[in-house]
Every structure is written in structure tokens, then in C-alpha cells.
Amino acid sequence: MKLCEAAKRFGIEEIPEWFSEYYVENAEPYFALDRDFILDVEKRLGAFTDAYIGYVLDAAEEIKRDPVATDWIVALGKYLETCDGDEARLTRKLIPANYAEISEMYPLFAIIAMIPRMEAAYRAHGFDGDSLRYNFRVFEISTRLSTIAQHKPAFTLTYYYWSMLYTLCEIFDYGSFNFQIKKLGNNVKLFRNKNTGEYVLFQTEGIMHRDGKTLGDAGFTDEEGSFTCEFTETEDEYIGNPAQNNRISKERIAIKKADYVEVLNKDDEVIGLHIPRNVDFSPEAIEASLRGAVEIIKNQFPEWKPKMYVCASWLLDPGLEDLLGSESRIVKFGKMFKRHPGGASNGRGGYSFVFLGYEENEDLPEDTSLRRKLKAHYLGGGYTYFCPGIICDETYFN
């Protein structure tokens, strides 16, 4: 089928110029769909386990029975073998909108095409043996969670993006967390007092509810009394709206340039912490993970120049203290961060983390303390919010 006809079939309205260079009708057999290649990465790298490898192999055969779907994934895969990271991320738009009609696991095979470059990149950064296999678990985990969410073998676009962080070697797993190199990106500036070590965090942009949350957050949609964050500086002062405990003050404050130094802004490199399921939140495990990751970064990723650890998660929501109590390890973890509001959310931060694959109703499971409390909270009209934060400790990377 001609490229324009294939694009129409798959609901792709815009085709980048480069795609025509890779798209070939009746493409030759491709390694990303090859049974032997898939079994090899299962055996050598631990990309899949017995629980899911059968589904992956069946999906590959299902795709190969559709010549046009095969030609499309081959073109996409060949491009992903060598393109840079920003270009790779844009390919999500080229996954057919109706891919489930071909195979629920269709996006996986574009990602599988990146495995050779992924393996080479991690090996070049000193990963081998178990440490290498530890990062390749992303394929199994993404397939398992997609399958739980869809109630059938699947690989969703959510995990297409997540897996790509690994195939581009922009993240690694160690201890309790996944560690991702990135730009801070958020519209904040962090300052440290030169004498006391106190930190002040200003939000530099954004329209806020009168109560200091992001306007548009669930429960914070009334525009009356809303305000816009501003950051300015004079010859002697920095002036802005300070953040505290996931809220922004409407009252701007000024800090003296003679007393404070800027230590972080949105263009600085940071290490983003991602929190897997069933993580060990003990203080000892957290500190060992943070310190151990620093050594990996220093020794194996010398090109990374992060300034601080950051995280953006519903697990940082200060409101969890009312639900879980002040002695909760999750709550204590959240207090490690200087927190500020993120983008507007629907108030269901963490729902899919705790109740993946379940509809919100009285039948939600109550098999853990967390599930029991969150079920009652959500069904009672409560919210949980996505919350970014910064660990204000510069000693990790100095």
C-alpha cells in the first residue's frame, strides 16, 4: 500500500518528510519482529519473563500477517535505530491511532527496534550483568502494567514514552528509585541564604487560585481572587511569590541579593526520581539509594551535571498526611522535598498507581491499608494532587 494510503488507514494526518525515506512496500523481514531476536533479548537481557514472552511472540506473528502494518512498523523502527532523543520522542505521533485493531502490543515493536542501541549505550556507561538486566526489566514491567490496565495483553502509549527513556539511556534503576537526567523545566527559581543555609523557592509564572493552588486543579476552579505569579529583580533584591508545602503565597516577598545566591532554575540539569510500585520507603533505603545513585552518576555518567534531586509525584502531596498520618513513611518521604504546585490536575493523582485497571466505584479493592484509605477518600469526594518538589541538599552532587 502506498504511504499516503497507509497513513489514511492508520489515522495519521501529518507525515514527516523523513518517513518516506524509510517506508517501503512489502518490506524485508525485520529483526524487531523476529522470534529468535526476541527470545535472545529475553534470555540474555531479561527483557521478558515466561509470564509475558508468549504474548510478545504471538503479537509479532499477528503483526506480520498484516503487510501494511508490518511496513509501517519497519519504517518506524529503522528510523528509531539511529535518530536522536528529541526526534525519537516525537514518533509517538506516528503510532497508528487505531493500532489496537492490528495488535494491542503494536507500539512495543517500535521500541524493540531500539534494543541494540540501548544495550550498546548502557554497556558504554559501565552496565553489565545484573546491573544491565536490571534496566531491561522496563519491557516486562511496561507490558505487565499495560496488560493490567487493559485487562488483556497490551503495550500502551503511556509505556511507549516511559520505555523510551531507557532505550535512550536517559535513566537507570538503582535501589528504591529510577533516576532520570533532565532539565528542571518547572517555572521556579531556588535561592539559598549564604549565611543560614535557608532555601527560598519562588514560582516565576502561573495563574494561581486564591488559596495558592494551581487555578484549574480539581476543587480550585473559582477564578475570584486568583493571582498571577511574578518574579522580578532589582539591583539589590529578588522579588517573587514564594512556594511552601505545595502552595504559592499571593503576597510577594523580597530577599536581598547580598544574602542569597541562586542555586537552581528551570534550565539546570537535575536528577528526577521516579517511584516504582512497592518501593522501600525506609529512611535507610532512601538514603542508600540516593547516595548510591550519586556514585553511579559520577563514575558512569560523567557527562551528566545535575545540581539537585527532584521528584514530581502524587506521593509528595501534603494532603496525604491527613489520610496516612504523620508517622507514615510516605509522608516522611514527601517532607524531604520543598514542594510547589504543578499543572492543573483532575484530583486523581495516584489513582492509576493504586487502582490500575479498576473503575472508580464501590467495588474498588481494599486489600491494603493504602487502598482502603484512598478508596474511602476518593468515593467520599476527596482529591489527591500531583506535586513537584526539590530536595534542597546540594551536598549530593558537590
HURACOR-V701703 format. One record per residue. N is the residue number from 0. RES is the residue in one letter. PSI is psi as a letter, one per 20 degrees, with the letter a starting at -180 (NA if undefined). OMEGA is omega in whole degrees, -180 to 180 (* if undefined). Layout:
n;res;psi;omega
N;RES;PSI;OMEGA
N;RES;PSI;OMEGA
//
This chain:
n;res;psi;omega
0;M;p;179
1;K;q;-176
2;L;g;-178
3;C;h;179
4;E;h;178
5;A;g;179
6;A;g;179
7;K;g;179
8;R;h;-175
9;F;j;177
10;G;k;178
11;I;o;-175
12;E;h;-179
13;E;p;180
14;I;o;178
15;P;q;-176
16;E;h;-176
17;W;h;-174
18;F;h;-179
19;S;h;178
20;E;h;-176
21;Y;h;-176
22;Y;p;180
23;V;p;176
24;E;p;-180
25;N;l;-177
26;A;q;177
27;E;q;177
28;P;q;-172
29;Y;p;-172
30;F;h;-178
31;A;i;177
32;L;j;-174
33;D;p;-177
34;R;g;-177
35;D;h;179
36;F;g;-179
37;I;g;178
38;L;h;179
39;D;g;-180
40;V;h;173
41;E;g;-175
42;K;g;-174
43;R;h;-168
44;L;i;179
45;G;k;-178
46;A;h;178
47;F;r;174
48;T;r;-180
49;D;h;-177
50;A;h;-173
51;Y;i;-175
52;I;h;179
53;G;g;178
54;Y;g;-179
55;V;g;180
56;L;h;178
57;D;h;-180
58;A;h;178
59;A;g;179
60;E;h;179
61;E;g;180
62;I;g;-177
63;K;h;177
64;R;i;179
65;D;n;-174
66;P;h;-178
67;V;g;177
68;A;h;177
69;T;g;180
70;D;h;-177
71;W;g;-178
72;I;h;176
73;V;g;179
74;A;g;-180
75;L;g;-179
76;G;g;-180
77;K;h;177
78;Y;g;-177
79;L;i;179
80;E;h;-172
81;T;i;-174
82;C;r;-179
83;D;r;-172
84;G;g;-179
85;D;h;178
86;E;h;180
87;A;g;-178
88;R;h;-179
89;L;i;-177
90;T;i;177
91;R;h;-179
92;K;i;-179
93;L;j;172
94;I;p;-177
95;P;p;180
96;A;h;-179
97;N;k;-174
98;Y;h;-179
99;A;h;177
100;E;h;177
101;I;g;178
102;S;p;177
103;E;i;-178
104;M;j;-174
105;Y;g;-178
106;P;h;-178
107;L;h;-171
108;F;i;168
109;A;h;178
110;I;g;179
111;I;h;179
112;A;i;-179
113;M;i;-176
114;I;g;179
115;P;g;179
116;R;h;177
117;M;g;-180
118;E;g;-180
119;A;g;-178
120;A;g;180
121;Y;h;178
122;R;h;179
123;A;h;178
124;H;j;171
125;G;j;177
126;F;p;179
127;D;r;176
128;G;c;-176
129;D;h;-179
130;S;h;177
131;L;g;-180
132;R;h;-180
133;Y;h;179
134;N;h;179
135;F;i;175
136;R;i;-176
137;V;h;-179
138;F;g;178
139;E;g;-178
140;I;g;-179
141;S;h;178
142;T;g;-179
143;R;g;-178
144;L;h;175
145;S;g;-179
146;T;g;177
147;I;g;-178
148;A;h;-175
149;Q;i;-179
150;H;k;176
151;K;r;-179
152;P;p;-174
153;A;r;171
154;F;o;-170
155;T;r;-180
156;L;h;174
157;T;g;-177
158;Y;i;170
159;Y;g;179
160;Y;g;-178
161;W;g;179
162;S;h;-178
163;M;h;175
164;L;h;180
165;Y;g;-178
166;T;h;176
167;L;j;179
168;C;l;178
169;E;j;-173
170;I;q;172
171;F;q;180
172;D;p;175
173;Y;p;177
174;G;c;-174
175;S;i;-169
176;F;r;166
177;N;p;-174
178;F;o;-176
179;Q;p;173
180;I;p;-179
181;K;r;168
182;K;q;-180
183;L;g;173
184;G;h;-177
185;N;q;-178
186;N;m;180
187;V;q;172
188;K;p;-179
189;L;p;-180
190;F;q;177
191;R;p;175
192;N;p;-175
193;K;h;-175
194;N;g;-174
195;T;i;-175
196;G;i;178
197;E;q;178
198;Y;q;174
199;V;p;-179
200;L;p;177
201;F;p;168
202;Q;p;-170
203;T;i;180
204;E;r;174
205;G;q;176
206;I;p;-172
207;M;q;171
208;H;q;-178
209;R;h;179
210;D;j;175
211;G;i;175
212;K;r;177
213;T;p;177
214;L;p;-177
215;G;i;172
216;D;q;176
217;A;p;-178
218;G;i;-178
219;F;l;-175
220;T;i;-180
221;D;p;-176
222;E;i;-178
223;E;p;178
224;G;j;180
225;S;r;-178
226;F;q;-180
227;T;p;178
228;C;q;177
229;E;q;173
230;F;p;177
231;T;r;174
232;E;q;175
233;T;a;179
234;E;h;-173
235;D;i;-170
236;E;q;165
237;Y;p;-175
238;I;p;-180
239;G;a;179
240;N;o;-176
241;P;q;177
242;A;q;176
243;Q;p;173
244;N;l;176
245;N;k;173
246;R;q;180
247;I;p;178
248;S;p;176
249;K;h;-179
250;E;p;178
251;R;q;177
252;I;r;178
253;A;p;174
254;I;q;-174
255;K;p;176
256;K;h;179
257;A;h;-176
258;D;h;-172
259;Y;q;176
260;V;p;177
261;E;p;-178
262;V;i;-178
263;L;p;172
264;N;r;-170
265;K;i;-178
266;D;i;-179
267;D;q;175
268;E;p;177
269;V;r;172
270;I;o;178
271;G;p;176
272;L;p;171
273;H;q;-171
274;I;o;179
275;P;r;173
276;R;q;175
277;N;k;-179
278;V;q;174
279;D;o;-178
280;F;j;177
281;S;q;180
282;P;h;-179
283;E;g;-179
284;A;h;-180
285;I;g;-177
286;E;g;178
287;A;h;179
288;S;g;-179
289;L;g;-180
290;R;g;179
291;G;h;179
292;A;h;177
293;V;g;-179
294;E;h;177
295;I;g;-179
296;I;g;-178
297;K;g;-173
298;N;h;-172
299;Q;i;178
300;F;m;-178
301;P;i;179
302;E;i;177
303;W;p;180
304;K;m;-177
305;P;q;178
306;K;h;-176
307;M;r;170
308;Y;p;175
309;V;r;176
310;C;q;174
311;A;o;-172
312;S;q;173
313;W;h;-179
314;L;i;176
315;L;i;-177
316;D;o;180
317;P;h;-180
318;G;i;179
319;L;h;180
320;E;h;178
321;D;h;-179
322;L;g;-169
323;L;i;-179
324;G;q;-175
325;S;i;-179
326;E;i;178
327;S;p;178
328;R;h;176
329;I;g;-180
330;V;g;179
331;K;h;176
332;F;g;180
333;G;h;-178
334;K;i;174
335;M;i;-172
336;F;q;166
337;K;o;-168
338;R;q;179
339;H;q;-178
340;P;q;173
341;G;b;177
342;G;r;179
343;A;p;-177
344;S;r;-178
345;N;j;178
346;G;j;179
347;R;k;175
348;G;p;179
349;G;i;-178
350;Y;g;-178
351;S;h;177
352;F;g;-175
353;V;h;-175
354;F;l;-178
355;L;p;177
356;G;i;-178
357;Y;q;171
358;E;q;-177
359;E;n;178
360;N;a;-176
361;E;i;-178
362;D;j;177
363;L;q;-177
364;P;q;180
365;E;k;-173
366;D;i;174
367;T;r;179
368;S;g;180
369;L;g;-180
370;R;g;180
371;R;g;-177
372;K;g;-180
373;L;h;177
374;K;g;180
375;A;h;-179
376;H;g;-178
377;Y;g;-178
378;L;h;176
379;G;j;177
380;G;j;-180
381;G;r;-179
382;Y;q;164
383;T;q;-171
384;Y;q;171
385;F;p;-172
386;C;o;174
387;P;q;177
388;G;r;-177
389;I;p;171
390;I;o;-175
391;C;m;178
392;D;o;-177
393;E;i;-176
394;T;h;-179
395;Y;g;-173
396;F;j;178
397;N;NA;*
//
